[in-house]
Amino acid sequence: MRTIKILGSGCANCRKLEAVAREAAGKADVQAEFVKVTDMTDILAYDLMSTPGLVIDEKLVSSGRIPTVAEVQGWLAA
């Protein structure tokens, strides 16, 4: 099972990023646990410049934007 973390305050973009990540995991038939990280100390531990951030299996793959479903599927396949 993959671990996908959404880093951010819980804003609209954070919720959209979570929706994109969930859709990508579903389309890629990947079982994943989704974790929302809202504590700034925890977020800064990922060396994130701007939110929202997407972490897959403890690797920061996106920050400051909402990737496409296809991009997230590619990261999940890697």
LINSULZI-V492905 format. One record per residue. RES is the residue in one small letter. OMEGA is omega as a letter, one per 40 degrees, with the letter a starting at -180 (none if undefined). Layout:
((RES,OMEGA) (RES,OMEGA))
This chain:
((m,i) (r,i) (t,i) (i,a) (k,i) (i,a) (l,i) (g,a) (s,a) (g,a) (c,a) (a,i) (n,i) (c,i) (r,i) (k,i) (l,i) (e,i) (a,i) (v,a) (a,i) (r,i) (e,a) (a,i) (a,i) (g,a) (k,a) (a,a) (d,a) (v,i) (q,a) (a,i) (e,a) (f,a) (v,i) (k,i) (v,a) (t,a) (d,a) (m,i) (t,i) (d,i) (i,a) (l,i) (a,i) (y,i) (d,a) (l,i) (m,i) (s,a) (t,e) (p,i) (g,i) (l,i) (v,i) (i,a) (d,i) (e,i) (k,i) (l,a) (v,a) (s,i) (s,i) (g,i) (r,i) (i,a) (p,i) (t,i) (v,a) (a,i) (e,a) (v,i) (q,i) (g,i) (w,i) (l,a) (a,a) (a,none))
